[in-house]
């Protein structure tokens, strides 16, 4: 899995958790014919006669034969790269000089504003990159563009966003999702941010918008599109991130993402931006296959095609990254293993959804039946991966089989009998004496706690174990938690909830568990949501609920609960739950 594919999958997850904010620069509007910031400043420079010609070294080139100056500027075939080689300061200073070239009164400044109206107030139409940004439905969209392309997208989902162009809008407009035009709107031309004074006075004139954007740094991830690395608009926002990362000493935070055409100096650029809390996304990694798969015919330039493709892959879960079937399966396996490997049980439905088999005939427990030789053989190769076999067995699948006319084949995976399986079988027959002998040898305190909770006369042992685990979790740094950490903590909180129930503690004993499941299910896996649904809808009615790990499955023991309830809250969330063992 390439770095960019991993970035796509990560951003996809962040967006599904409502933690993504997309920053949109002038590179996006350019696909609709709107001038870029560089083109705007270049045109202004021509109007006021500011360029680099006076200091250009090319004017002093001497012919080695005749000793005369060589006048390259007058040669039609010479495309001068030095005339508009503006610095970051020039990009602000040139519009400032243009503004100051007019008189001091409002009437005298009118040509400045009219020029900008003429540049941005044409009938531009939203492009497919604007459309895919709206389809992504990020928490907020922030743009430094003045045009109306984003809010004019013909998609009913755009109505989710309140349009913010000035500080008062945040205070007066309803809604919790915004399109923030942080540098103003062409309809309010006198308040747009363009010249040097506008940038210098930004914090004073737009204190609420700036404060709101800075507040998003606490728990949101920024995705920057349509910006170049030397863009002054980008640098202004980088100052916010620098302040948050360095002044506030924030560590181990999810990085923000900046999409660039190509990382030209990987050795220095990647490290430089990483120190600013930014991870670069290199569009040169977008393949021709991915572009073709995205069907982006409505956009002509190659960079626009790659950017659209990148965003489309974030938006579309079903797109393959390659036409190599085996590589597709490998990529799916990596995604699956990263998400659910820590669970002792996963649903076979999760396996099917992840790999999207085309010829899977069905599952005759415990074997998957394939009808296509090529798909079977590819998956057979993949089963040499130990991680995949573990995942399959966790879902109750212990083999695969081919049934295609004269072609037939079968592989059965070897499964070791775990100690917790033996303990579970003993618990079915209430052989508590034997359980007591074996439970001391279990390395996991969480599993010990479960079995001690089965045996009410061992409350002291249960309390001691839970106290030891409590000390272990009191000093943890939740910001550094992995999916496995959340899973282990969820089991601890579940056991803790059982303990309180056994001790007849009537306070809100489910709050800590449900709070944890809210966080974990948002960050990692829908399987956590199943446990949360159980605690919400079943816990109060059941006389005994016990969560254990056995034969890589979750078992729930209940009284007075119907099978339909389990079907509703178990299977629908992707984690098979049943009052009886699923075979």
N, C-alpha and C positions, 0 to 999 in steps of 0.2 A: 504494500500500500504506500503510494507516494506521499510526500509531505503535504501536497495540496489536497489530496483526497482525504487525509486525516483532518485537515483544516475544515474541509467542507462538512465532514461528519460532525465535527465538534461544533461548528457554527449552527448546523442544523439542530443539534441538541439544545444549544443555548437559546435558539429562537423558539423551540417548542416549549421551553420553560419560561417564555415571556421575559427574557433578559437581554434581548438584542435591541440595540439602537443603531440605525443606519445613518451615516453621514454622507450626504450627496454633494459632490463638487461639480464644477463647470464642465468637466469631461463627460458627464452624463447628458447635459443639455446640448452639447455640441452635436450629438447624434440627431438632434432635431433642427439643426441649422443655426442655433444660437452661438454667438461668438464666444470663444474661450476668453479667460482673463488675459492671457498673453496677447491675443489678437486685439482685445479692447485697448490695452495699454499701448500696443504698437500703433494703433490708429490715432490715439490721442497724441502720442509722441510725434507722429508725422504732422499733426495739426499745429503743434507749437514748436516744431523744429528741433526736438530733442532726440539725439541719437548718439551713437558712439563714433561717428565719423571723425570728429575733431581730434580724438585721442587714438585713432586707429593706427596700429603699427604697420598695417598693410600699405598705408600711404607713403611710407618711407623705404619701400623696397627699391633697391638700386639694381639696374641691369648690369650684369657682370661684363658685358662686352662694350657698351657705349657709355656707361656711367650715369645714364639719365634715370630719373624716377619712373617707375612703371605704374601707370594709372589703370588699375584693375577695375575700379568702380564704373568706368564707362563701357566696359565690355559686357555685351548682353548675355553671353554664355556664363559669366561669372556670377554665381549666386552667393552674395555676401552673407556670411554667418556672423559677422562681427557688428554690423550696424545696430542690431537690436539685442545685443548681448547684455540684457539688463540684470542688475543685481536685485536682491530682495528689497533693498531700500529704494531702488529706482521704481519698482512696481508700485510703491506707495507715493513716492515723491512726484512722479510724472502726472498722475491725476490731480495731485495737490497744486502743482504749477498750472495746470489747465484751469482749475477752479479759480485760482488767484489771478489768472490772466484777464478775467472780467472785472467789472467794477464791484463796489462793496454793497450796493443796494440789492434787494431781492429781485427787482426788475432787471438789473444788469446781469445777475447770475442766471437768468432764464435760459440763455443759449447752452450753458453747461447741462442743465437739467433736460432741455429739449433734445440734446445730443443723446443722452442716456435713454430717454423715452423712445427715440427712433431706433436705437439698437436693440431694445428688449421688449418693446410693446407691439411687435409684429404678430401676425397670426401663426404662431408656431404650434405644431401638433405634438402631443406626447409620443415618445418612442417606446419600443418594447422593453427597454431597460427600466424606464419609469414604471411601466406596467408590471414587470416582474417584481420590482421593489414593493409595490402595493400588494401584489399577490402574496408576498412573503409575510405580510402583516406583522412587522416588527412592533415592539412596544412603542417606540417613537421613531420618527424620521426627522432628521435635522439637516438643513441645507444652507449653504452660503450663496445659493443662486437667488436671483431676483424674480425670475420668470414664474409662470403658473403651470408649468408642465406636470408637476406631481399632482397637484390638486385637481387638474383637468383630466386625469386618467379616467377613461370610461369603464369604470368598474365599481359596482355598488359598495365594495369593501372600503373604498376611499372615504365613505361617509363616517367611518369609525373615527377618523382623525379630525380634531379641531385645529384650525389654521391659526398659528401664532406668528404675528409679524412685529409686535411691540410688547413691552412689559405689561401694559394694561390688559392685553388679551389673556394672559395666564390667570389674571385675577377675575376676569369677567366671563370667559368662555367655559361652557360646561364640557365635561368629558375627562377621561383619564389617559387618552392617547392623543398625541400631538404631531402635526407637521410644523416644526419650528423653523421659520425663515429668519435665522439669527442675524443676517446682514440686511434685512429689510425686504420690501416688496416694491415692484415697479410701479404699483398704484400709489405708493407714498414715496415718490422719488426723492424728496428733500431729506428723507431720513435713512437712505440706504448707506451702507458702509463700503467705501471705495478708496477715498483719498487718505493721506497720512493722518490728518486730524481725526478722521472717523475712527481709525484704529486706536489712536492714542487716547481718545475720550470714550472708548467703548464701555469700559467697566463702570464709568459714571452714568452714561446715558442708558445702558441696558443692564442694570444691576440685577433685575429679577430673572431675566433670561439667562444671564451668565451664572447666577447662583443656582438656577434650576439645572443647567447643563452640568455644572460641577457636582451637584447632588447625585446625578446619575452615575457618577464614577464610583459611588459606594458599592453598588451591586449590579450594575449593568455592564455589558460588553459592547464596545463601539466597533462598528465595521465601516471603514472609510472607503468609498468608491468615487472615482472621478477626480482624484487629486494626484498631482505630481509631487515628488519628494521635496521640491523646492517651493511649493505653494505656500504663500504667506498666510492664507486662510487656515491651512493645515497647521502651520507653525503656531498660530494663535491658540488653537485647541490643544496642541502639544504642550503649551505652557500650563494649561489646566492639569493635564495628566502628570507632567513633571512635578507640579506642586503637590499633587495627591500622592505620588509615589515617593518622592524624596523628602518633602517637608513633613509629611505625615508618617513617614517611615513604614509604608505599607509593603508587606512582603507576601510572596506566594499567592499573588492575586492572578486570576485568569487574565491573560494578556488581551489587549485589543488587537484588531486586525486592520492592516492597511494593504489594499489591493494595488499592485503596481504592474506596469507592462512587463517589466523584466528587471531582475536584480542584477545590475551591471557590475557591481563590486561586492560579491557575496562575503568575502573575507572581512570587509569593514562594515558594510551596510547592515547586515543581519545583527551583528553585535551592537552597533550604534543604536539601532531602533529597539533592540531588546532591552537595552539599558533605560529606554524611555517607556518601557511597558508595552511595546508594540511588536507584534509579529507580522512580518511581511508575507503577503500572499503573491506568489510569482505566477502571473498569467501565462508565461511561456510554457508552463507545465500542462496547460490545457491542450489536449490532443485533438487531431483532426476528427477522430471517431466521436469524441465528446461533442464537438461543434456540430457535426452531422446529426448526431443523436438529438441535439437540442432544436434543430430546425429553425435557425435564426436567419432566414432569408431576408427579413425586413430591414436588416442592418447591413451596411456596406463595408465599413472599415474593419480591418482584422482585429484591432484591439477591442472595438465594440462587440464583435462576435464572441471573443473570448470572455469578456466581462459578462455578457448576457448568459453565456454557457455556464460560467461559474455560479452565478446567482440562480440559474434554472436548476442546477444540480442540488443546491441547497433547498430549493422549493419542492423538488420532485423526488420522492423516496424510491421510485421504481426504476430510475434510469441506471443503466449499467455503465461502468467506467471503461469497459473494453468488450470487444466481441469474442475474446478468448474465454470460452465457457469455464475452463478449469480455473483461470485467474478470477473470473467472476465469483466462483464458489469460494476461492481462497479469501477474497475481499469480504464476502458475506460472513465467513467463519471468523475472521479477525474482529468484525463488528460485533458479532454475537458473543464471542468469547470475552471481549472487553466488557460487555454489558451485564452478562449473567453468570459468569464462571464462578462467582462466589456463592451462588445459591445452591442448596442441596437438591433442589428440585426445579425443573422448568417444564413448561407445557410442551407437548409434542406439536401443538399448534404454533408455538413460537418458532420451532425448527422449520416447519413448513412455510410460514410467513417469511422467514429470513432468507431461505434459499430459493423460494419461488420456483419450485420444480415444475417442469412442463409435462413430464410423463409419469408422475407418481400416481400409481393406480390406487393405492390406499395403504393402510397399516393394518395388517392382520397380526395383532399383538403376539410377540413383540418385534415383528419384522416389517420393514418398509419394502413395498413391492413396486418395482420400476418396470415400465413397458418399453423404454427406449434404451438401446444398447449404449449409445454415446453418452447419454446423461448418466446412466448407471456406472459406466467405466470411469467417467470423470469423478463421480462421487466416491467410487471405490478407491481411486488414487488418494482422494482426500481423507478417507478413513484411516490411512496410515498415520495421520496426525493424531497424537495421543489426546490432544485437547478436544478434538471433534468427537472421538469415541466416548470421552467422559461426558460431554454435553448430551450426546444421544442416549447414553445409559441413564443420565439424570432425568430424561423425559420418558423413560420406560422402554426405549427402543434398544434392542440388543443385537440387531443384525439388519442387513439389507439383502434384497433378493431381486434377481432379474427374471421376468417371465415374458419373453418376446418370441413367440412361435417356437422354432427349433432351438433358440438360444436360451440358456438357463444358467444361472450361477447364484451363489449364496455365500455370504460372509457372516459369521456369528462372532460377536465381540466377547472377549473373556472379561468376566467381572469378578473382582475379589469380594469375598464376603466380609463386610465391615463389622466391627465390634458393636456399633450402634444398631445394626440389623439384628444381631443376636439378642441384644437387650430388648429391642422392640418386641420380638417374638415371645420373649419371657414375660413381658408386660401384658401380652394378650391373655396369658394364662394365669395372671396374678401371682407369678412365682417371685415374690418380693425378696425372699431370702437369697435366692441365686442372683437377683439383680443387685442386692447390697454387696455381694462378694465381687461382682464384676465392675460395678460403677466406680469403685475407687481407682481402677486402672485407666479410666477414660481421661485423656489429657485435657479435654475441653471442659472448663468449669460451667459453661452455658448448658452443655448436655447433662452434666451432673445435676445442675439445678433443676432441670426438667424431671429427671427420674426421682430426685428427692421430693419433688412436689407431688409425685404420684403416691408417695408413702407418707401419710399425714403424721405418723409418729416419729418422723425424722425432720421435724421442723427446725430443730436446732442446727443440723447440718446444712439445711437449705439456707437458713438465715446467715450462717457463717460464710457460705460460698458467695451469697449475694453481697455481703458486706465487703468481702475481698474484691469482688468485681466492681463494686461502687468506687473503691479507692482507685482502681485502675482507670476508671473513666472520668474521675473528677478533674484530672489535670490534662486532659487531652485538648489538642488544638483542632477544633472542628473545621477550620479553614483548610487544613491539610488532609482531610478525610478522603479516602478512596471509597469506591463502591463496596469493597470488602469490609472496610471499617464500618460503614453504615450498616451493612448486613449484620455484623457481629454485635453492634450496638442495638440494633433492632431486636435481636434475639434476647439480649440482656434486658431490655426494657419490657419485652413480652414476659420473660420469666419474672421480672420484678412485679409486673402487674398481676401475674398469677399468685405470687407470694402475698401481695396485699389482699387479694381476694380471699385466699385461704385464711388470712388473719382477720377477716371481717372488717377491714378498714373501709369505711364508707365514703371517704373523701373522693374527689375526682381522680380516681386512680388511673384513668386512661389518658389524661391530658399530656403527660410526658411522652407516652408511646405515640399518640396520634400526632403530636408536634414533630417528633422525629420522622415519622412516616411521611408527613407533609413535605419535609425537606428532602428526604431520600428519594421519594417517588418523583419529585420534581427534577432532581438532578440526575438520576440514574435509570430507574427501571419501573415499569408499570406493575411489576410483581409486588412491589411494596404496597401498591394501592389495594391489592387484594386483601392483605392483612388489615389495612385500615378499614376497608369495607366491612370486614368481619367484626372488628372492634366496635364499629358504629351500629351495626344492625343485628348483631348476634350476641355480643358479649353479655349484655344485660339480661338476656332471656335464658342464657345457658346455665346449667348447673356446674359444668366443668368443661373448660376449653384448654387443650394442651397442645403446644406446638413442638414437634420433634423432627429429627432428621433420621429417616430410615429408608433403606433401599433407595436413597436419593429422592425421597418424596416427602411432602408435607401431609400429615394426618391431622384431622380435626375430629375430636370426640365431643358430641353434643347430646343434650337431651331435649326433647320437645322441639326439634327443628326439622323442617321438611327438606326433602331433597331439592325442591324447587328453589329454595332460598340459596342453596349452595350453587345451583346452576346459574342463578342470576348474578351472584356476586363473585363466583369463582371463575367460571369459564369465560365470562364476558371480559374480564380484565387480563386474561392471558396466563393465568396460573391455575391449573386444574385443582379443584378442591372438592372433596367428596366425603361423606360420613363413612364410607367404606374404602378399603384399599383399591386403588386403580391398577388393574392388571394389564 
